[in-house]
Structures are given as C-alpha cells and as structure tokens.
Amino acid sequence: MDQEKVNILLVDDQPAKLLAYEVILKDLGENLVIASSGREALEVLLKTEIAVILVDVCMPELDGFELAAMIREHPRFQKTAMIFISAIQVSDIDRLRGYEMGAVDYVPVPVVPEVLRAKIKVFAELYRKTRELERLNHELEDRVRARTAELEASTAKLRESEQRRSMAIAAGKMGSWDWDWISGDWMWDEGQYRIFGVSPENFEVNPANVQALLHPDDVDQLRKAIAEFNKGTRAYETEFRIMRPDGEVRWCVGTAAATTDESGRVVRVSGVTVDITERKRAEERQNLLAREVDHRAKNALALAQSIVRLTRADEVKAYVNAVEGRINALARVHTILSLSSWQGAELSRLIDEELAPYSLGDQIKLAGPEVQLLPATAQTLALALHELFTNSAKYGALSTRSGRLAIDWQVDDELLTLSWEESGGPLVKTPKSRGFGTRSLLASIESQLGGQAQFDWRAEGLLCRLEVPLTRKTATAAPGKFDTAGAAELQRASG
C-alpha cells in the first residue's frame, strides 16, 4: 500500500535557492510547500500540517532564528523538525542558539544534494511513523474507552440493580439470610441485621444467638421449622416476634426454602424476613377503632334516646324543634371531634358552633384562653351550652335587639370556670318548674362531669356559672353569691 505523503516547508527569500531545493528533494516523492519569507511561512503553518521545515538562517525582516522561536511558541509546532541552511560559517554559539530555538540540524552551503535528501528523508519518515503511532494510540484509546464504557455501563447496571434491591428491601423492611445446613454457617444481609436491631460488628450469627433474640413464646416456631425440614418439607412460613437488644418487640413473618442434594438431604436453607410490626399495629388500631366506634355509637344513641324521651312540649311542632335542636347540637360537637380524630375540641369552637345559627353580631362578647376539652367533656358541655343559648334566644337577653350576653372562662388547677352573664333583655323572674333543659344541664354537668351549675336569677338578666373539671376528679365549688339550693330551673316565668 502506498504510504501517505507528508508536507515539507521550504523557506528562503531567494527564488533560485527555493528552485534548487525543489529539484534536490523532488525524488523523495513528498509534498513540497514554498514560502519566500518568514511571515509567509507562518501563514502556511497555520493552514497546513508540516512534517519538516527547511529554513534559511539569513533572511530580511525575520531571520531563521526569529522564525524558529515564533514557531516553537505555538503548541502545534513544538515538536516539528526544523533544519537550518546557512551560507556563512556558523559558530558554536550560533549552533547552540539554533538548537535552543528548536533546530534539529544544520546544512552548510554549498548544499550536498545527497546529504540534504538523506536528512529530510529521515525526519519525514520519523514524522510519518510518529503520526502512525499516534493514530494507533488513538485507536487503542478509543477501544479502551469503548471497553471501559461497556464495563462502567455494566457495573452501573449491577450497582443500580443492587440499589433497587436494597431500596426495595429497606422500603419493605425486609432481610434475607442463608443457612448452610451441613456446616452450620449463617449469612445475613444488611436488612436482616437491621430488623433484629444488631450489627455485624458485634453480633455473631449462630442458632444460639438467634434464638436469644426470639420472643420466648415464639422459640418453638424455630424448633418446629427445623423439624419440618428434617421431615422433608421444602418450604415453611410463620409469624414470630423478636426482642431487640434495646428491648423493643417487633413482629416478623419469615419464609424459608430448602435446597437438597441428589439424595434428597437438606444441604441449605435460604429465606426472607419481613418486618410486619406496622401492619400488626395498624390491625390493632383498626380493631381498637372499631370497638371505639361501636362504643361511641352506642353512647350517641343513648343520648339521642334520652333527648327524645325527656323532651316535653305542648304541641308537636315545638316538640320536633326541641328534639332537632338538641340532636343538631350533638351532631355539631361530633363533627368537631371527628376533625380532631377524637382527640378533643376547643371550647371556643364549641361556642362558635352554637352561635352560628343566630347571627347576633355585637350582642355577644367572648373572652377566655384556649381550652382543649376531652371528647366526653366536649359532648356534655356542648349540650349544656345549647340549652343556655336556646333559652336565652326564646326568653332571655338574646330574644331582643337590646339584649347583651357576655361569656368568659378561665382555667385554674384543671378546673374550668365558665361565666354566662345576660343583660338588657326582658325582666327575669325565678322559674317555678324544671324543664328538660334544666334537668339535662344539671345532670350532665354535675353527674357526668362531676362539676357544678350555679344560677343567679337577677332581674336584669341571668347570671350562670359552670364549673367543670378538665380531668375525671370532682370539682369543689368556689364561694360566691350564687343560689345553689335546688339548682333553680332555667325556664323563665314567662315560659
């Protein structure tokens, strides 16, 4: 195969010399490029890949040394071979200067054609071999890069697969294990150690140590599994509990499969452990919630039955309105409790819900801190407030535009004291008989909550104080001017 030609740059300011160099070097069969000055040579170098530069030392404007220095400053030409031609006697200092500038050889004038051709040929071949090596190196590097990329891609896939497996195991709270049935050696993965709450550094996996982490009531499950495999069982699954070194008890489900030899003897058992503690707790919460819903439903029905049974009215419409109002009050507090997942209810929220149907604007003033009521307390107090609002709207301060109502409350040593003060309404007279509202209010506050309901039938408006323990303890009444004898009825004399 014909070898690739290389470019040889001939630089001289005299056309006759350039012609002579062309004649001498023509037989080499290379590409000869002509430049009549140093600047022209630089232009050629920037456009063409040059193997060897033959340059005259003595040239106007830019001599051979200066041209060589400029060529060497360019990164592309730092290794390009340069041969100086000098028509004058060159001293050793000049030769050193030329070599410093990057010259590889000197040719004196008169030029011996055979010598010049031989030198140019050597550097042209050297350039060609160098380029060939560079090409082979590039090909080798490309192959290495391609192979490396393949290995990296394969490694990345393996790593990604392992990460997905680890993430799946971590997300699913799973662990895997392997037990050599013959030698007794165990192998646990990271997930298995995590489930049992131990680390590879301080826990040796063996039957005795594993059994020590099992709940005492579930140790027989391990013995049963071993016995089943000895009988020829190939797969086994069971639920069991573990007791971590920190004392925490976790529920797990274990699945194991046996590997046998040609004779059918078990040689290895491998399995997966799944932490199902959260599922067990969810089942317990679900069962508890079902029991709680059943209990609350029965309580709500009992309250509704009491409302229906004890409500009295002279006509059907009044009876229906009274029952609906009380059941709606119960429904509103149930909604509030449901929104809090039955954790409790804010007192101010209960009052706001009872106020909502009236749209009384500035007739009512509220004052008091945030108070979180237990569910049972919230239900009972909501019905009591409903009775107070209903009676006030019918017969008291809220029955007229001029009436005013002030509700304030405070908490001292787990005792809630709520003050209800009416003014500006119709003239108040002490009621002579008890209605359902009064009976239910007294029964709920005093009997169910262990509190007290106190009333002062002032002519200018009812003054009521409710004392409700925020715990299950019975409250002690505070001294005051309230009439507690018999707990007089809420119904107004006009009703």
N, C-alpha and C positions, 0 to 999 in steps of 0.2 A: 504494500500500500504506500502511495506517495506521501512523504511527510509534509506537514504543514509549513509553508514559508513563513519566515519572520521578517520584521522590518528593521532595516539598518539605516540610521540617520547620518548623512554626510554633511558636515557644517564647515564652510570655508567662504571667505569673501571674494576669492578669485575663481572665476568660472573655469579657467583652464585646469586648475587643480581638481575641481569637482569632476570635470570630464575625465581626468586621468584616474581618479578613484573609481569612477563608474566602470571604466574599461578594466581596471585591475580586478574588481570584485564581481564583475558580471558572471564569471564562471561558477560562482558559489550558488547561483540559482535562487537567491533571496530577493526580497523587495528592497530596492534602493530608493531612499527618500532624500531629496536635496533641500538644503537650506543655505542661503547666501549670507546670513547674519545670525547673531545670537538671538535677536528678538524673533526672527522668523523661525528659528529652531524651537524657541519656547512655544510659539503658536502651534507648530507641528506636534510637539509633545502633548499638548493639552487635548489634541484631537485624535492622536494615533498611538497605538501601543508599540513601543520601540524596544528592540532587543539589545542593540549595541549602538553607541554614539561615537562617531569618528569626528573629532573636532580639532581645528587648527588653534594653536595657542595664541598666535599673533593675529588679532582681528581688531579693526577700529570699533569705537563706541563700546563694545562689550567683548573683552578678550575671552580666551578659553577658560582661564581660572575663574573669572567672574560668572561666566555662564554655568560652569560646573557647580559653583556654590549655590546659584539660584535653583538649579535642577535638584540638588540634594535637599533643599528645604521643602520640596513637595513630597508628601508621604508616598505617592505612587512611584516616584523615581529614586527612592533612597537606595535601591539595590540594582539600578540599571548600570550595565557595564559602559564605561567611557574610556576611550583611547585617545590620548593627545598626540598630535603631529606638530613637530617643531622644526623650523628651518634654521634655527640658531642653536648654538651649543648650549645645552641645558645643564645648569649646575646642580649639585646635590641638593642645595637649598630649594631650587625651583622644583626638583623632583619631589621633595618632601611636601612642598606646598601643594603640588598637583595631587599627590596621594591623599593629603588631608581634604582636598576638595572632592575626592571620590574617584580619581583616575585609577584605572586598573593596569595601565601600561603606557609606554611612550614609544613612538615611532619617529626616528630621525629622518630628515631629508638629506640626500635623495632617498625616496622610498624604494625598498626592495619589494617588488610585487609578491613574490612567493611568501616572504615574511608577513606582509600585511594580510594576505589572504589566509594564511595559517592562523594568525592571531584572531582575525574576525570570525573565522570558522569555529574556532574553539569556543568563543563566547556566544556565538549564535547557537551552537549545539547545547552549550550549558543552559542557555535560556530556554531552549526547546524542551530539554529534559526536566528543567525546573517546572515549566508550565505543565508538562505531562504528569509530574509528581503531584503538583497542586490539584490537577484535575482528578487524579486517582484518590488523593486525600479527600477532596470534596465528595467524591462518590462514596468513599468509605465512611466519611462523616454522615452523609445522607442515609446510608444503610444503617449506621449505628443509631442515628437519630430515629429512623423509622422503627428499628427493632426496640429501641428504648421506649418510644411512644407506645408500641404494642404492649411491652411489658408493663409500662405505667398504667395503660388503659386496663390491662388485665388485673393488675394489682388494685387499681381504683375500684373495679367491679367487685373484686373479692372483698375489699375494705367496705364498700358500700353495702354489699350483701351482709357482711358481718355486722355492720352498724344497724342495718334494718332488723337483723335478728336480735341484736342486743336491745334495740329500742322496743321491739315487739315484746321481748321478754320482760324488759323493765316496765313498759306500759301495762302489760298483762300481769305483772308481779309474778313472773314465772322463773323457775330454775330447772336446770337439767342435771342429771347425775348418771354415773355408770359404776357398776359394782362387778368386779371380777370374782365370779363365784368360786373359782378354784384357789386363787392366791389370796383372796380377801381384800385386795386393794380397791380403794374407792377413788372416784374422781368427781369433784363438784365444780360447776361453773360459778361465775360471779353471782348470778341470780340466786343460786341455791344458798350461798353464804349469806346473801342479803336477807333472804326470807327467814333464816334461822337466827339472824342477828349476831353472827360471828364473822371473823376474818381469817383468811388463810394463814396469816402470820401467827395467830395464837390458838388455832383450833385444828386438831388432828382428826381427820375423818376416819372413824372406825365404828363398828357396831356398838361398842360400849358408850362412846361419847355421843353418838346419835341418839341412842336410847335415853341417855340422860337428859336430852333436850325435849323428849316427848312428854306430853301430859301423862301423869301416872295412870289415868283412866283409859288411855289410848295405847299403852305399850303393847297390849295384847294384839292390836291390829298388826304390828310389825311381826310378831311371832306367827300370827295367822298367815300373813303373806308368805313368809319363808316356808311354812308348812305346805301351803298351796303349791308353791313352785316345786317343792320336793315331790309332790304327788303327780306332777306332770302339767300343772296349769301353766299356760303360756302368757297370760295377761291378767292383771289384777288392778283394781281401783278401789280406793277407800277415802273417807274423810277422817281427818285426825287433827289434834291440836298440838301445838308446840309451845314450850315455855322458854322464851328467850332469856339469856343471862341477866338482862335488866329487869326481869320479872313480867314482861308483857306476854300475854297469851294471844296467839294467833291461830286462826282456823286455816287449814290447808286441805286440798284434795290432791292425792297422789295417784299417778298412773304409771304402771311398770309393765315391761315386756321382757320375756326371757329369750335368750339365744342358746340353742342347743348344738351339740356336736353330732356326728353321724350316728352315734348310738342312742341319741335322744337325751343325753345327760345335759343338764343345765350348766353352761360354762360362763354365762354373762347375763346380768340383768341391768337394763337401762330404763330410765324413767324420767318423768317430768313432774315437778311440784308446782302447784298454783296456789297463791295466797288468796283465799276467799273470805278473809276477815270482813272486808267492807260489805260483801254480799250478805254474810251472816248478820252483820249489824243492821243492814237495811231490812232484812227479813224480820229481825226483832223489832225494829222501829215500826215496820208495817203492821205487825201483829199488835204492838202496843197502841198504834194509832187506831186500828180497827176497834180495839177494846175501848179506847178513849172516845171515839166517835159514838159507839154504842152507848157508853155512859152519858155523854153529853146529850145525845138524842133523847134518852130516857128522862134526863133532867129537864130538857126543854119541853117535852110532852107533859111532864108533871106540872111545870109552871103554867103551861097553857091550860091544863085541866083545872088548876086552881083558879086561874083568871076567869074561866067560863063558869065554874061552879059558884064562886063567891060574888061575882058581879051582880048587882041589883039595879033595876031601873023600872020606872013607871010605864014605859012603853017600849015596843020592840026596837024602834029606831035608836032611841037613847042607849038601849042595851047593846045593840050592834056597834054603835060608835065607841062605847066604852071598851068593849072587848077588843075591837080593832086597834084602838089607840094603844092599849097595853101590850098587845101582841106585836104591834109595829115597833114599840119601844124595845121589846125583847129582840126583835129582828135586827134593829139598828146596832145594838151592842154586840150581837153575834157577828155582824159584818165587820165591825171594828176589830173584834178579837180574831176573826179569820185572817184579816190583813196582817196581823202580827203573828200568825201561826200559833194563835192561842197562848202567846207569851204574856199578854196583858193589854191594858188600854190606858190611855192618858185621860185623866179626869176632865181636862179642858175640852177634849174631843167629845166626851160623853155629853157635856153641857151644850156644846155647839150643835150636836146632832138633835138634841131635844129642842133647841131654839129655832132650828131651821124652818119648821112649818109656820112660824108666827110672823117673821119679817117685822120685828118691833123696832129696829133702828136703835136710837139712842135711849130707849126706855130702860135698857138693861145695862148694868155695869158689872164687869167681871174682874176679879183681882185674886191672884194666888200663884204659887210656884208650880212647876211641872211635877205632877204626881203620877207615878206608874202604879196602876191597880192590878191586883191579881185577877184572873178571869172570873172566879166566883164573886169576888167583891164588886167587880165592874158590872156584872149582871144584876146583882141585887141593888146596887146604888143607882143604876140606870132606871130601874122600875120605880124606885123611890122618887128620883128627880122627875120622872114622867108624871107621877101623881101630883107633885107640887106645882109643876108647870100647868097641868091640866086644870087644877082647881083655881090657880091664880088667874088663868085665862077666862074661866067661867064666872068666878065670883070675886076675885081679888084685884090686885093692882094692875094686872095685865088685861083686865076686862075693859079698861078705859084708856083714852089717849093721854090723860094726865097722870096715870099711874107710873110708878117707878119701882124697879127691882134691883137690888144690889146683892150680888153673890160673891163672897170671898172665902178663901180657905187657906189653911196653913197646916203644917205637919210638925209635931213635936214628939220626939221619942216614939216613933212609929204609930202615933195616933193622929188621924186626920180629923180636923175640926172644920166643918163647913157651916157657914152662916148664911141664912136666907132672910133678907130684910125687905119687906114691901112697904110702900108709902104712896100717898096721893090717890089711892083707889077709893072704892065705896067704904062706908062706915063698917067696921068689923064688930061682930058680936060673937061671943063664945058659943060654939056649936053645942047642940043638945044631944046629938046622937052620933054614933060611929058609922061611917060608910066603909065600903070595901077599900077605898084608897087609904084611909087611915089604918085600917086593920092590916093591910098588906105592908104598908110602910113600917109600922111598928114591929110586925112580925119579922120582916126581913132585916131591919137594922138591928133590933135587939136580940131576936132569937137566932137568926142565921149568922150574923156577923159579930155578935157579942158587943154591940155598941149601944148608943142611946139616942133617942129622938126627943127633943125638948121644944115646947111651943110656948109662946107668949102672945096672947090674943089682944094686942093693943088696938085701940080704936082707929089709929091712923094706918094700921096695916100689920099683917102677921110677921112675927119675928120667930124664926125656927133655927135651931142649931142641931146638926147631926154630928155625932162623934162616932167615928168608925176606925177600929184598929186595922192597921195595914198588915198585921200578922194574925194568927189564929187566937191570940190572947184576948181575954175580955177586958174592955176598956173601963176605966174608972172615971165617973162623971166629975167634971170640974165644977167648983162652986159658981153660982150665978143667980140671976133674978128670974130664971125660967120656972114655969109651973110644970112640974113633973108628975104631980099626983094624978094618976089615972090616964095620963097622956091624952089630953082632950082631943076631940075629933077635929078633922080638917074641914068638915062640911060647914059652910057659913050658915048663919041663922036664916039668911035669905034663901038658902037652897033646901 
